[in-house]
């Protein structure tokens, strides 16, 4: 159970710091077909993920037009999601 704790805290913190859903503009999305199924794919996402990891930066810090900055959220003493409940 402890194996997933850090990942869960990270995801919860991300949601706590930016609770609103923001759409990616349609012109940044492609529809691709693979093995007979259609998928929506963000243009350049694979390269963006590599750049984000290599530079240790969030998409918003890289200047991605559709990325939104979030607020700081203190995870000290965090016990459950959402913290306000």
N, C-alpha and C positions, 0 to 999 in steps of 0.2 A: 504494500500500500504506500509506503514512503517513496517508492520509485517515482510515482507520478505527482507527488506533492509539489515539487518545485515548478514543474510545468503547469500544473493547475493554478498555482499562485500567480505565475506569470500571466497566464491567459485572463484570470480574474482581474488582475491589476490593469491589464490593457482595457478590459471592458469598463472597469470603474473609472479610469482616467478619460475615457472617450465613450460615453454611453449611447450617443446618437449614431445611427446608421447613415452613412454618406454614400450616395450613388456614384459610381464611376461613369463618366459621360459615355454615351453610346459610341461616339467616334473613336473611343479608346478600346473598343471591344470588337473582336472578330468572332464569327461563328465558324467553327471547323467541324468536319465530319471525320470520325475515326471508327473503324470497324462497324460502320452502319449507324452509329449514334452521333448526334449533334451536340456540341459543347460550346459554351461561351468562354472565350479566352481573352484575357487582358493583353493587349499588344505590348510586346517587349518585357513581359513579366519575368521570364526566366533570366534575362540579362540583368534586370533590375534587382532581382533577388541576389544574384551573385555580387553586384556592385554594393548592395546594402550590407551583405556579409563581409565583403572584402574591406569596406571602409568603416564598418561598425557604425552605420548610420541608419536612421529610420527613413522611410520614403519621403516624409515631409522635410527632413534635413537635407535630402538630396535634391530638393526643388521639384519633385514630381507634381505636376499641375493639379492632379485630382486628390493628392494626399492632404490630410488635415492634421494639424498639430493638435496634441491633446494637452490636458492640464496635468500638473503634478498630482500624484496620489500617494500618500504615505501608507506603505504596506506594514509598518510596524504594528504588531498586535492584531493583524488581520486574521479573522477567524472564520468568516463565512461570506458568501456572495448572495445578494448584494450587502455591502457593509451597513447600509442604512436600515436594514430590517432587523 
